[in-house]
């Protein structure tokens, strides 16, 4: 069942939401000098060339990161996210071209300081080899930025769900775990819930960010996932969703969400300002909807659980 390759979807609207939230959390962790741990359970290839045949097959980045990148001076709240993209495109990128897009490991690498640690996991045989190449020093296109980050990540070729529990609690007690499974198997939803229940017992103070898709009505399991995670033991659980079109009746991902357990201070306020703008910019209305001035894109921000 290991067929999923993220290159086909690199830089799409779901990546924008995921990596924007990831960047905001990592920025909050860098406010203090004390080191933090970053753990990525489903790392993929780490980064992606946008001219690759797989990426070009659907060119989903054209309705994802591309419109934001072209007007990035109008998005100061995403300056860290754009800086991570710029760093992967390299020092020679004088024309501001968008040739490469960072996966979550490359986004985290941008924010990583010498005192921080990074652990990446990937089960797919081919993806993990690409991950090792992209995260190696020679894969760092912007060498000046990464010169102080001499210690590279620890990379494990293994299932991220099982591997995570063995890593908790990390040596550095502050930190972020990003959980981004492909959900090829419907059992992944339950595995997320079970993993979080175990994680709460081992590292209840960690920040956990969980991505999930919003799918057609007959196959969408986001509601059950949110309900289950609300009962996982964590005191504060924030949920952010972005949909770029109306919910499909039969097939397809029309949006995605991020559930953040133990969200950092003011993340909710940041997302309350960001999500409406993303929905307006990334909305994919049909011609009929545009003629009727109907906007199919939408956003939702809610506390699934909030400590008093």
Backbone torsions as a table, in degrees:
resi	resn	phi	psi	omega
1	UNK	NA	5.2	-179.7
2	UNK	-85.6	69.5	-177.2
3	UNK	-107.6	-15.2	-173.4
4	UNK	-70.0	130.1	174.7
5	UNK	-128.4	117.1	-172.1
6	UNK	-70.6	-16.6	-179.2
7	UNK	-55.1	-30.0	-179.9
8	UNK	-66.7	-19.8	-174.3
9	UNK	-122.8	8.0	-173.4
10	UNK	-56.7	131.0	175.7
11	UNK	79.7	11.8	-179.3
12	UNK	-78.0	-176.8	-176.3
13	UNK	-60.5	-33.6	178.8
14	UNK	-68.3	-39.2	175.5
15	UNK	-62.8	-40.4	179.7
16	UNK	-59.1	-48.4	179.4
17	UNK	-62.9	-49.1	-176.9
18	UNK	-59.0	-49.7	-174.3
19	UNK	-78.3	-25.8	173.2
20	UNK	-65.9	-46.2	178.0
21	UNK	-64.5	-44.0	177.9
22	UNK	-57.2	-45.0	-178.5
23	UNK	-65.0	-41.2	179.1
24	UNK	-63.1	-39.3	179.0
25	UNK	-67.6	-45.3	-179.4
26	UNK	-64.8	-37.5	175.7
27	UNK	-59.5	-40.4	179.9
28	UNK	-65.8	-32.7	179.7
29	UNK	-73.5	-26.6	-179.2
30	UNK	-82.5	-5.2	178.5
31	UNK	-61.7	-37.0	177.8
32	UNK	-94.8	146.6	-179.9
33	UNK	-70.1	-26.4	-178.0
34	UNK	-61.1	138.1	-176.1
35	UNK	-65.9	158.9	177.3
36	UNK	-133.5	162.5	177.0
37	UNK	-102.1	138.0	172.4
38	UNK	-122.2	126.8	179.8
39	UNK	-127.5	129.9	-179.0
40	UNK	-120.7	116.9	-173.0
41	UNK	-83.6	-25.9	-178.0
42	UNK	-135.3	80.2	-165.9
43	UNK	-78.6	-24.3	-175.7
44	UNK	65.9	-149.3	-178.4
45	UNK	-84.0	-8.4	178.2
46	UNK	91.9	-39.5	179.3
47	UNK	-162.6	164.5	-170.1
48	UNK	-142.4	137.4	173.7
49	UNK	-84.0	124.3	-175.1
50	UNK	-75.5	-11.1	175.7
51	UNK	-95.2	5.1	178.4
52	UNK	-66.9	148.1	-177.3
53	UNK	-60.3	-33.2	178.9
54	UNK	-67.8	-45.5	179.6
55	UNK	-65.5	-38.5	-178.6
56	UNK	-71.5	-19.6	-176.5
57	UNK	-58.7	-41.6	178.7
58	UNK	-112.9	-21.9	179.1
59	UNK	50.0	44.2	-177.0
60	UNK	-67.0	-20.5	178.6
61	UNK	-64.9	-22.2	-179.0
62	UNK	-66.8	-26.0	175.6
63	UNK	-109.9	14.8	178.2
64	UNK	-118.4	-99.4	-175.4
65	UNK	-71.1	-29.6	-172.8
66	UNK	-55.3	-51.6	-179.2
67	UNK	-64.8	-29.8	177.0
68	UNK	-72.7	-42.3	-178.3
69	UNK	-61.7	-39.0	-178.7
70	UNK	-67.6	-22.5	-179.4
71	UNK	-124.8	34.0	-171.3
72	UNK	-64.5	-22.3	177.0
73	UNK	-67.0	-15.8	179.2
74	UNK	-90.8	2.5	-178.2
75	UNK	-124.6	64.2	-178.4
76	UNK	-62.1	-25.0	-179.9
77	UNK	-69.4	-15.8	179.5
78	UNK	-110.4	24.5	-176.8
79	UNK	-59.3	-39.9	179.0
80	UNK	-65.9	-41.0	177.8
81	UNK	-61.5	-47.3	179.4
82	UNK	-66.3	-33.8	178.3
83	UNK	-64.6	-37.2	177.7
84	UNK	-66.3	-37.7	176.4
85	UNK	-66.7	-45.2	-179.4
86	UNK	-61.5	-39.2	-179.5
87	UNK	-63.3	-38.1	179.6
88	UNK	-71.1	-29.2	179.5
89	UNK	-76.0	-15.6	166.3
90	UNK	96.6	163.5	-177.6
91	UNK	-67.5	-24.5	-177.2
92	UNK	-86.1	3.6	-177.0
93	UNK	-81.6	70.1	-174.8
94	UNK	-76.2	-21.2	-178.3
95	UNK	-98.4	11.5	178.3
96	UNK	59.7	27.7	178.8
97	UNK	-68.8	149.9	177.8
98	UNK	-104.4	88.6	-177.1
99	UNK	-98.0	-28.6	-177.2
100	UNK	-130.3	149.6	176.5
101	UNK	-126.7	129.7	-178.6
102	UNK	-79.9	135.9	166.4
103	UNK	-77.4	-178.8	-177.8
104	UNK	-59.0	-34.3	177.1
105	UNK	-63.7	-39.8	179.4
106	UNK	-72.3	-31.5	173.7
107	UNK	-63.7	-47.0	179.7
108	UNK	-64.1	-36.3	-179.9
109	UNK	-60.6	-35.5	179.5
110	UNK	-62.2	-39.9	-176.4
111	UNK	-84.7	-16.1	-176.2
112	UNK	-65.9	133.8	175.6
113	UNK	-108.3	168.9	-179.5
114	UNK	-56.9	-30.6	-177.2
115	UNK	-84.8	-2.6	-178.5
116	UNK	-98.1	160.4	177.5
117	UNK	-120.9	151.5	179.7
118	UNK	-136.3	127.6	177.3
119	UNK	-125.8	127.0	-176.5
120	UNK	-119.6	140.8	178.0
121	UNK	-129.0	140.5	176.9
122	UNK	-154.8	132.4	-175.6
123	UNK	-93.8	-30.6	-176.4
124	UNK	-65.5	128.3	-175.0
125	UNK	-58.4	-46.4	-178.5
126	UNK	-74.3	-39.2	-179.3
127	UNK	-64.3	-39.4	-177.8
128	UNK	-67.1	-31.5	176.6
129	UNK	-69.2	-40.6	175.7
130	UNK	-64.8	-36.8	177.6
131	UNK	-61.2	-45.3	178.9
132	UNK	-61.6	-40.1	178.8
133	UNK	-66.3	-45.7	-176.6
134	UNK	-69.8	-27.6	-178.6
135	UNK	-94.9	-3.8	176.6
136	UNK	-72.0	156.2	-179.1
137	UNK	-52.8	-38.7	-178.9
138	UNK	-71.2	-13.7	176.7
139	UNK	-87.5	-0.2	-179.9
140	UNK	-90.8	103.4	-173.2
141	UNK	-73.5	-26.7	179.1
142	UNK	-105.3	80.3	-169.9
143	UNK	-67.9	-31.5	179.7
144	UNK	-61.3	-41.8	-178.9
145	UNK	-65.8	-39.0	-173.7
146	UNK	-91.5	3.6	-175.0
147	UNK	-61.3	-31.7	-179.0
148	UNK	-84.2	-5.4	-176.7
149	UNK	-103.6	59.4	-171.0
150	UNK	-65.3	-33.6	-179.1
151	UNK	-83.8	114.5	-178.7
152	UNK	-78.5	178.8	-178.8
153	UNK	-75.6	159.1	169.1
154	UNK	-91.2	126.2	-175.8
155	UNK	-116.2	127.8	179.4
156	UNK	-115.9	131.2	174.9
157	UNK	-90.0	86.9	-175.9
158	UNK	-164.1	170.0	175.4
159	UNK	-66.5	126.4	-175.1
160	UNK	-69.3	-32.1	179.6
161	UNK	-64.1	-50.9	-179.8
162	UNK	-67.9	-39.4	-178.2
163	UNK	-66.0	-33.3	-177.3
164	UNK	-59.4	-48.4	-175.3
165	UNK	-59.3	-36.8	179.0
166	UNK	-68.9	-17.4	-179.2
167	UNK	-92.5	-8.3	-175.1
168	UNK	-101.3	141.3	-5.1
169	UNK	-78.5	147.3	178.6
170	UNK	-73.0	163.3	179.8
171	UNK	-62.3	-44.3	175.3
172	UNK	-84.7	118.3	-167.1
173	UNK	-77.6	-19.4	173.4
174	UNK	-90.8	150.7	176.0
175	UNK	162.5	177.7	-176.7
176	UNK	-128.4	135.2	170.0
177	UNK	-112.4	123.1	175.4
178	UNK	-102.6	125.5	-178.2
179	UNK	-119.1	113.2	-170.6
180	UNK	-138.6	64.0	-179.4
181	UNK	-73.5	158.1	179.2
182	UNK	-76.1	-14.1	-177.8
183	UNK	57.4	35.6	172.4
184	UNK	-64.0	-33.8	178.5
185	UNK	-105.9	133.5	179.5
186	UNK	-63.3	-20.9	178.3
187	UNK	-67.6	-17.6	179.7
188	UNK	-58.3	-34.3	-179.4
189	UNK	-62.9	-46.5	179.1
190	UNK	-68.3	-35.3	178.0
191	UNK	-63.8	-38.3	175.5
192	UNK	-58.1	-48.1	-178.1
193	UNK	-62.8	-46.7	-179.4
194	UNK	-64.6	-38.5	179.2
195	UNK	-65.2	-40.3	179.5
196	UNK	-67.6	-34.0	177.4
197	UNK	-64.6	-41.0	176.8
198	UNK	-70.0	-38.8	-179.6
199	UNK	-63.3	-36.5	179.7
200	UNK	-62.6	-35.4	179.6
201	UNK	-69.9	-33.5	-174.8
202	UNK	-92.5	-36.2	-176.3
203	UNK	-146.5	73.1	-174.3
204	UNK	-70.3	-15.4	-177.3
205	UNK	-95.2	-5.1	-179.5
206	UNK	-70.3	156.7	173.0
207	UNK	-93.4	129.3	179.0
208	UNK	-122.0	124.5	178.1
209	UNK	-115.0	120.2	-173.9
210	UNK	-117.3	120.6	176.9
211	UNK	-91.6	148.1	175.3
212	UNK	-152.4	153.2	-179.6
213	UNK	-87.9	154.2	168.1
214	UNK	-105.2	118.9	-169.7
215	UNK	-120.5	180.0	177.0
216	UNK	-56.1	153.0	-171.2
217	UNK	-54.1	-40.8	-174.4
218	UNK	-72.3	-19.9	-176.2
219	UNK	-120.3	-1.6	-178.1
220	UNK	-73.3	129.7	-178.9
221	UNK	-122.8	17.3	-176.1
222	UNK	-66.7	-36.8	-179.6
223	UNK	-62.5	-45.3	179.2
224	UNK	-66.1	-36.0	178.5
225	UNK	-63.6	-45.2	-180.0
226	UNK	-63.0	-42.9	179.8
227	UNK	-62.6	-43.5	-178.6
228	UNK	-66.7	-42.5	-179.3
229	UNK	-68.6	-28.1	176.9
230	UNK	-63.1	-20.6	179.5
231	UNK	-108.6	23.1	-175.6
232	UNK	-86.1	-4.2	178.0
233	UNK	107.9	-17.6	179.7
234	UNK	-76.1	144.5	-174.7
235	UNK	-82.5	-33.7	-177.5
236	UNK	-123.0	121.0	-177.4
237	UNK	-136.3	116.0	-177.9
238	UNK	-108.6	139.5	-178.6
239	UNK	-126.0	127.7	177.7
240	UNK	-124.2	130.0	179.7
241	UNK	-128.5	144.2	177.4
242	UNK	-134.6	121.0	174.9
243	UNK	-115.8	138.9	-175.7
244	UNK	-107.0	-5.1	177.7
245	UNK	-155.0	176.2	177.9
246	UNK	-69.6	154.0	179.2
247	UNK	-62.6	128.0	179.8
248	UNK	-69.4	150.5	179.5
249	UNK	-87.7	-25.6	-172.9
250	UNK	-125.1	-40.1	-173.1
251	UNK	-158.6	153.5	171.1
252	UNK	110.1	154.4	177.6
253	UNK	-98.5	118.7	-178.1
254	UNK	-101.3	-5.2	179.6
255	UNK	-177.8	-171.0	179.7
256	UNK	-157.7	172.0	-179.0
257	UNK	-141.3	162.0	174.6
258	UNK	-129.9	122.5	174.2
259	UNK	-104.1	123.3	-177.4
260	UNK	-114.5	115.4	176.0
261	UNK	-90.6	131.2	-174.0
262	UNK	59.8	53.2	-178.3
263	UNK	-63.1	146.9	177.8
264	UNK	-68.3	161.5	-178.6
265	UNK	-56.5	132.8	175.3
266	UNK	72.6	6.8	175.6
267	UNK	-62.2	-37.7	178.8
268	UNK	-62.1	-39.7	179.1
269	UNK	-67.4	-39.1	178.4
270	UNK	-63.8	-43.7	-178.1
271	UNK	-71.7	-29.7	177.8
272	UNK	-63.3	-32.4	177.2
273	UNK	-82.6	-33.6	-173.0
274	UNK	-80.8	-44.9	-171.4
275	UNK	-58.5	-43.8	179.3
276	UNK	-61.1	-37.0	179.2
277	UNK	-68.5	-39.6	177.3
278	UNK	-64.0	-42.1	179.6
279	UNK	-62.0	-41.7	-179.9
280	UNK	-66.7	-38.5	-175.9
281	UNK	-79.3	-38.0	-172.5
282	UNK	-99.9	-0.1	-179.8
283	UNK	-58.0	138.3	-177.4
284	UNK	-117.0	66.5	-179.2
285	UNK	-72.4	145.2	174.7
286	UNK	-74.4	167.1	179.1
287	UNK	-59.6	-41.5	179.6
288	UNK	-61.9	-39.6	178.9
289	UNK	-67.6	-38.9	179.5
290	UNK	-64.7	-41.2	179.2
291	UNK	-65.0	-30.5	178.6
292	UNK	-91.5	8.4	-176.4
293	UNK	50.2	37.8	178.7
294	UNK	-101.5	127.3	-179.3
295	UNK	-103.6	113.0	-177.9
296	UNK	-78.7	-21.1	-179.2
297	UNK	-68.8	148.4	-179.0
298	UNK	-154.3	167.7	177.6
299	UNK	-144.0	158.9	179.0
300	UNK	-147.5	135.4	176.9
301	UNK	-135.0	121.9	-177.5
302	UNK	-150.1	151.5	171.9
303	UNK	-87.7	115.7	174.2
304	UNK	-74.3	-26.4	177.6
305	UNK	-159.2	136.7	-178.1
306	UNK	-141.8	124.4	178.3
307	UNK	-68.4	144.3	178.9
308	UNK	-68.9	NA	NA
